Amino acid sequence: MNHTDKIPPELSKIGKEKPFKVPEDYFENFSVRLSDRIHEKRSPEFTGRLIPVLKPFLAIAAVAVIVLIAVRIFVNQPGKEDMGNLKGDDLAFSISDNIYYYSEEAIIDAVYPPVESSVSEEHLTDEEIIEYLINEDISINDILNPI
C-alpha cells in the first residue's frame, strides 16, 4: 500500500514549488536592521496611554453635563411668577431670552397686568357704570371703536 494512493487527484496536480519567497540579502542585513530598531529612540506615545486612563473621567463628565442640561430644561423652567416682579427692559429681556418657556397668557399678564378694582363687577348697577364712564370722560366712540 503506497501513501500516494490516499492523495486525491486534485492535490497531486499541485506542484512542489514553494509559494513564498524571502527577499534577497534579508538574513545578511537582518541583525543590523534589528539592532538599529532596538536602539532608535522612540518618542513616548501619550495618546496610547492617556486615552484609556481618561476614558472613564470623560464618560463621567459627559453624563454630568447631560444631567445639568436636563435639570435646566425640565426643572428650572422660568414661569409666570418669574416675570411678575420685572418691569420695563428687564421684562423685555426676560421674555426674549425665554420666549419658548412662557405661554402667551403669561406674557400678556406680565406686559398688561390685570387692573384690580375695588368694586366687584358683579355688584355694579347701570347707574354706577354710567357714572364711571362720565367721570372718566369716555365717549361712546371709544366704547364702540376700541383701539
C-alpha positions in Angstrom: 0.0 0.0 0.0 1.6 3.2 -1.2 1.0 6.5 0.6 0.3 8.2 -2.7 -2.8 6.1 -3.2 -4.6 8.1 -0.4 -3.8 11.6 -2.0 -6.8 12.9 -4.0 -6.0 13.5 -7.7 -6.6 17.3 -7.4 -3.8 17.6 -4.8 -1.4 15.6 -6.8 -1.6 18.1 -9.6 -0.3 20.9 -7.4 3.4 21.4 -7.9 6.0 21.2 -5.2 7.4 24.7 -5.6 7.2 27.0 -2.5 4.7 29.8 -2.8 6.6 32.2 -0.5 10.0 33.8 -1.2 12.4 35.7 1.1 13.8 38.9 -0.3 17.5 38.8 -1.3 20.0 39.7 1.4 17.3 39.5 4.0 19.2 37.5 6.5 22.6 39.1 5.9 21.2 42.6 6.9 18.7 41.3 9.5 21.0 41.7 12.5 21.9 45.3 11.6 18.3 46.3 11.0 17.2 44.6 14.2 19.9 46.4 16.3 19.0 49.7 14.7 15.4 49.3 15.5 16.1 48.4 19.1 18.4 51.3 19.7 16.5 54.0 17.9 14.9 56.5 20.3 11.1 56.5 20.2 9.1 59.3 21.5 6.6 58.2 24.1 3.1 57.9 22.8 1.0 59.7 25.2 -2.2 59.1 23.3 -1.8 55.4 23.5 -1.5 55.5 27.3 -3.6 58.6 28.1 -6.9 57.8 26.4 -7.6 54.6 28.3 -6.8 56.4 31.6 -9.0 59.4 30.7 -11.9 57.5 29.2 -13.8 56.9 32.5 -13.4 60.5 33.5 -14.6 61.7 30.1 -17.7 59.5 30.4 -18.5 60.8 33.9 -18.1 64.4 32.7 -20.4 63.8 29.7 -23.0 62.3 32.0 -22.8 65.2 34.4 -23.2 67.7 31.5 -26.3 65.8 30.3 -27.8 65.8 33.7 -27.2 69.5 34.2 -28.8 70.3 30.9 -31.8 68.1 31.7 -32.2 69.8 35.1 -32.0 73.2 33.4 -34.6 72.3 30.8 -37.1 70.4 32.8 -36.8 71.6 36.4 -35.7 75.1 36.2 -38.1 76.5 33.6 -39.0 80.1 34.1 -42.7 80.7 34.7 -45.2 83.4 35.1 -44.1 84.1 38.7 -40.6 84.9 37.3 -42.0 87.7 35.3 -44.2 89.2 38.0 -41.5 91.4 39.6 -39.9 92.5 36.4 -40.6 95.9 34.7 -39.5 97.6 31.5 -36.3 96.5 29.9 -35.8 93.7 32.4 -39.2 92.2 31.5 -38.4 92.6 27.7 -35.0 90.8 28.1 -36.6 88.0 30.2 -39.3 87.4 27.6 -36.9 87.5 24.7 -34.4 85.1 26.4 -37.1 82.6 27.5 -39.8 83.1 24.8 -40.3 79.3 24.4 -40.9 78.8 28.2 -43.6 81.3 28.6 -47.2 80.9 27.5 -49.0 83.6 25.6 -51.2 84.3 28.6 -48.2 84.7 30.9 -46.6 87.2 28.6 -49.9 89.2 28.2 -50.4 89.2 32.0 -46.8 90.4 32.5 -46.9 93.1 30.0 -50.5 94.2 30.8 -51.1 93.3 34.4 -54.8 92.9 35.3 -56.2 96.0 36.9 -57.6 95.3 40.3 -60.8 97.2 41.0 -62.1 98.0 44.5 -65.6 97.4 43.2 -66.7 94.0 42.2 -68.1 93.8 38.7 -71.0 91.5 39.8 -72.4 94.2 42.0 -72.3 97.2 39.6 -75.5 98.8 38.7 -76.3 100.5 35.4 -76.1 103.9 37.2 -72.7 103.1 38.6 -71.4 102.2 35.2 -72.8 105.3 33.6 -71.3 107.5 36.3 -67.9 105.9 35.9 -68.0 106.5 32.1 -69.0 110.1 32.6 -66.3 110.7 35.3 -63.5 109.1 33.2 -64.6 111.1 30.2 -65.1 108.1 28.0 -67.0 108.8 24.8 -69.4 106.5 23.0 -66.9 106.3 20.1 -64.2 104.9 22.4 -66.6 102.2 23.5 -67.8 101.3 20.0 -64.4 101.6 18.3 -61.7 100.4 20.7 -58.1 100.8 19.7 
